[in-house]
């Protein structure tokens, strides 16, 4: 199932042809009805959930491509002992992540961003985790961010070197008995991710 988060609101659909987002496809799809539904959901904040059900996956992808500017990102869940590394960004518990630069693979971007935002080095990707999708309004343009996530390990140990210029004030470990508190205070998309990474193996 595809899930798109807008703050604490959710759009879901059973079918989504993601490949369409990355190609200049000239195929004409009748996606206007889906576009209008998405826009209505975006601007009507009282509409907490929009479930498109068994909508055609290609039509849905074309609608997403029509409505949103894409801003792909990548990040990491770094396992240390029995917990994972979290950051506090602009006062909100978060996970290290950032934009994928031109010509950069998601894996390389994820490692780079974790290093830059936490100071933790010697990172090794263990496996790919479920991607998260969220959207926001930036300079009057709806933007969609797919974040590719990777479970990581480090041999260098825990460090607390927050990238303050990115609004990060703290780097800390979340142990299993602290997960509930993290989930309550973080973003809806990350609550979904955290539920999918425990247990770690």
C-alpha positions, -999 to 999 in steps of 0.1 A, spaced: 0 0 0 12 35 -9 11 61 19 16 98 15 18 120 47 10 156 49 18 165 85 -5 141 104 -29 135 75 -26 105 52 -34 97 16 -34 60 8 -39 39 -24 -35 2 -32 -17 8 -65 11 32 -75 35 29 -105 64 48 -90 86 44 -121 65 69 -140 78 97 -117 113 93 -131 107 91 -168 95 117 -194 66 95 -205 44 110 -233 15 85 -226 -18 103 -220 -36 93 -189 -70 104 -177 -59 115 -143 -79 147 -138 -103 132 -113 -75 120 -91 -57 154 -94 -88 171 -81 -92 146 -52 -56 151 -42 -58 189 -44 -91 189 -24 -73 167 3 -43 190 4 -62 222 9 -90 208 32 -72 202 64 -103 188 81 -100 159 57 -76 137 77 -75 107 54 -80 102 17 -82 65 6 -81 61 -32 -85 24 -29 -79 4 -61 -73 34 -83 -53 27 -114 -16 28 -104 -5 47 -136 -33 72 -133 -24 79 -97 13 83 -106 5 108 -134 -16 127 -110 12 128 -84 36 140 -111 11 167 -121 5 181 -86 39 179 -70 75 190 -75 98 161 -66 125 164 -39 140 130 -33 159 124 0 177 96 18 185 88 54 196 62 79 185 44 110 218 37 128 217 8 152 240 11 183 236 -15 210 199 -20 216 188 14 202 189 37 172 203 72 166 179 101 166 183 138 162 164 168 174 157 191 145 140 225 152 128 210 185 112 179 170 126 143 173 137 132 139 160 108 120 191 120 100 182 125 64 186 150 36 183 157 -1 199 135 -27 224 156 -47 226 154 -85 243 123 -97 243 108 -62 228 74 -54 203 71 -25 228 48 -6 256 73 -9 234 102 0 220 84 31 255 77 44 267 113 37 236 128 54 240 107 85 276 116 88 270 153 83 240 156 107 253 134 135 291 133 133 290 95 133 314 79 108 324 44 96 289 36 86 278 4 69 245 -2 53 229 -34 65 197 -34 45 171 -11 28 141 -1 48 106 9 35 106 44 19 85 71 33 66 98 14 55 132 27 45 165 11 46 201 20 39 235 5 71 254 -4 70 288 -21 35 282 -32 45 249 -48 34 215 -35 65 194 -30 66 156 -25 96 140 -8 103 104 -11 129 94 15 149 62 9 158 47 43 186 23 52 194 4 83 230 11 93 257 0 116 288 18 128 321 6 144 330 41 155 305 43 183 280 70 193 289 106 187 270 138 194 281 164 168 248 180 156 248 199 124 236 231 139 233 250 106 205 225 97 186 232 129 199 201 147 205 207 184 211 171 197 221 136 186 210 109 210 201 72 213 165 59 215 164 26 233 134 2 230 118 15 262 119 50 248 103 43 214 68 52 225 79 87 236 98 92 203 68 81 182 45 105 201 66 135 194 79 128 159 63 130 124 36 105 113 58 92 85 86 83 109 61 66 132 53 44 103 90 37 96 99 29 133 70 4 134 87 -14 105 122 -16 118 117 -34 151 130 -59 157 161 -49 139 167 -82 122 
